[in-house]
Amino acid sequence: MRRIDDTVPCRIKYIAVQPTPVTLSDGFPTIIITAISNLETVKRTRHSISGANEPLDSISVQADSLIRSLLLIKDTYSLQTLRVGEQIYQIMDLASRLGASMLVIAADSSRRTTTPPGGLEITPDDYVYGHLQTMKGQLQDARDTLFELGRIGKGGGSNSGAPLWGLRPASLGRVSTNIMILSTRTV
């Protein structure tokens, strides 16, 4: 809230300031922080949904992997190329939509569990289960694309991905190690 009337001490008025949508021109730190926040919402909501453990666990793993990748990109300036930024923006948007969907599913799931005595869980024949499978696939595709853009620098141009050949040897070793660690954790 922001104060808009400073002239009269007794009559202080406040208006709600609407959050400004994040755009690609806001820069990497803003986009990365927003994307991580959206992914954290997806992870937190996972625990509010009954049943469907397989797609939900995979969604949580994909979100963790993307968060680690985004933190690496945030810490390594050389990985912050235009194509990587565009992909992070798409991840931010995707995570926002998935988080909203999962909040709706969680609300529906809590309503389902209070209706019958034993509660109803999401099962593989439920339409929500299919929606969760689609979410899992979208996060996997986003992660794979981000990883590919991070690895392109070994043989591709700087327009395609991260220009790894421009890094100092110490940074290159650290980035290579982090990429190897990330890829082994997510396989």
C-alpha positions in Angstrom: 0.0 0.0 0.0 1.1 3.5 -0.7 0.3 6.7 1.0 -1.3 9.2 -1.4 -2.5 12.1 0.8 0.3 13.7 2.9 -1.3 17.2 3.2 -3.9 16.4 5.9 -2.6 14.5 8.9 -6.0 13.1 10.0 -7.0 12.0 6.6 -4.5 9.4 5.4 -5.6 7.5 2.4 -4.1 4.3 1.1 -4.4 2.6 -2.3 -3.5 -0.9 -3.1 -0.6 -1.0 -5.5 -1.0 -3.8 -8.1 2.1 -5.9 -8.7 3.6 -5.1 -12.1 3.9 -8.2 -14.4 7.5 -9.3 -14.9 8.8 -8.9 -18.5 11.9 -10.2 -20.2 13.3 -6.7 -20.1 13.3 -6.7 -16.2 16.6 -8.7 -16.3 17.8 -12.0 -15.2 17.7 -11.5 -11.4 14.0 -10.5 -11.4 13.0 -13.3 -13.8 15.0 -15.9 -12.0 13.7 -14.9 -8.6 10.1 -14.9 -9.9 10.6 -18.3 -11.6 12.0 -19.8 -8.4 9.1 -18.4 -6.4 6.6 -19.9 -8.8 8.4 -23.3 -8.7 8.4 -23.2 -4.9 4.6 -22.7 -5.0 4.3 -25.8 -7.2 6.5 -27.8 -4.7 4.5 -26.5 -1.6 1.2 -27.3 -3.1 2.3 -30.8 -3.9 1.8 -31.8 -0.3 -1.8 -30.6 -0.2 -2.9 -33.0 -2.9 -4.1 -36.6 -2.0 -3.1 -39.5 -4.2 -1.3 -39.4 -7.6 2.1 -39.8 -5.9 4.0 -40.7 -9.1 3.2 -37.6 -11.1 3.4 -35.3 -8.0 6.7 -36.7 -6.9 8.1 -36.2 -10.4 6.7 -32.7 -10.6 8.5 -31.9 -7.3 11.8 -33.4 -8.6 11.6 -31.4 -11.8 10.9 -28.3 -9.9 13.9 -28.9 -7.6 16.1 -29.5 -10.7 14.9 -26.3 -12.3 15.5 -24.3 -9.1 19.1 -25.6 -8.9 19.7 -24.8 -12.6 18.2 -21.3 -12.2 20.5 -20.7 -9.2 23.5 -21.8 -11.2 22.5 -19.4 -14.0 22.0 -16.6 -11.5 25.5 -17.1 -10.1 27.2 -17.5 -13.5 27.0 -14.4 -15.6 28.4 -16.1 -18.7 25.4 -18.4 -18.8 23.0 -15.4 -19.0 22.4 -15.3 -22.8 19.4 -14.0 -24.6 18.1 -17.5 -25.4 18.6 -18.7 -21.9 16.7 -15.6 -20.6 13.8 -16.4 -23.0 13.7 -20.0 -21.7 13.8 -18.8 -18.1 10.9 -16.4 -18.9 8.9 -19.3 -20.3 9.7 -21.4 -17.2 8.5 -18.5 -15.0 5.3 -18.4 -17.0 4.8 -22.1 -17.0 5.5 -22.4 -13.3 3.0 -19.7 -12.6 0.3 -21.5 -14.6 1.2 -24.9 -13.0 1.1 -23.4 -9.5 -2.3 -22.0 -10.1 -3.6 -25.3 -11.5 -2.1 -27.2 -8.5 -3.7 -24.8 -6.0 -7.1 -25.5 -7.7 -6.4 -29.3 -7.6 -5.3 -29.0 -3.9 -8.6 -27.2 -3.0 -10.6 -29.9 -4.9 -8.5 -32.6 -3.3 -9.2 -31.3 0.2 -12.9 -31.0 -0.6 -12.9 -34.6 -1.8 -11.2 -36.0 1.3 -13.7 -34.4 3.6 -16.8 -35.6 1.8 -16.6 -39.4 2.2 -15.4 -41.0 5.4 -12.2 -42.5 4.0 -11.6 -39.7 1.5 -11.1 -39.9 -2.3 -7.7 -39.8 -3.7 -6.7 -38.9 -7.3 -6.4 -42.2 -9.2 -4.9 -42.9 -12.6 -8.4 -43.0 -14.2 -9.2 -39.5 -12.9 -9.0 -36.6 -15.3 -6.9 -34.7 -12.8 -4.2 -37.4 -12.9 -3.9 -36.8 -16.7 -3.5 -33.1 -16.1 -0.8 -33.8 -13.6 1.0 -36.1 -16.1 0.8 -33.2 -18.6 2.3 -30.8 -16.1 5.1 -33.3 -15.4 5.9 -33.5 -19.1 5.9 -29.7 -19.5 8.4 -29.3 -16.6 10.6 -32.0 -18.1 10.6 -30.3 -21.5 11.4 -26.9 -19.9 14.3 -28.5 -17.9 15.6 -30.3 -21.0 15.6 -27.2 -23.1 17.3 -25.2 -20.4 20.0 -27.9 -20.0 20.5 -28.0 -23.8 20.9 -24.2 -24.0 23.5 -24.4 -21.2 25.5 -27.1 -23.0 25.4 -25.6 -26.5 28.3 -23.4 -25.8 30.7 -26.3 -26.2 30.3 -26.4 -29.9 27.5 -24.0 -30.9 27.4 -20.2 -31.3 26.8 -17.7 -28.5 23.4 -17.0 -30.0 22.4 -20.7 -29.3 23.4 -21.0 -25.7 25.9 -20.2 -23.1 29.4 -19.2 -24.5 31.4 -21.5 -22.3 34.6 -20.9 -24.2 34.6 -17.2 -23.0 34.9 -18.2 -19.3 38.1 -18.1 -17.4 39.5 -21.5 -16.7 38.5 -21.5 -13.0 34.9 -20.5 -13.8 34.7 -23.0 -16.6 35.8 -25.8 -14.3 33.2 -24.7 -11.7 30.4 -24.5 -14.3 31.3 -27.9 -15.8 31.3 -29.5 -12.4 27.9 -27.9 -11.5 26.4 -29.0 -14.9 27.7 -32.6 -14.3 26.3 -32.6 -10.7 22.9 -31.3 -12.0 22.7 -33.8 -14.7 23.5 -36.7 -12.5 21.0 -35.6 -9.9 18.2 -35.4 -12.4 18.8 -38.6 -14.4 
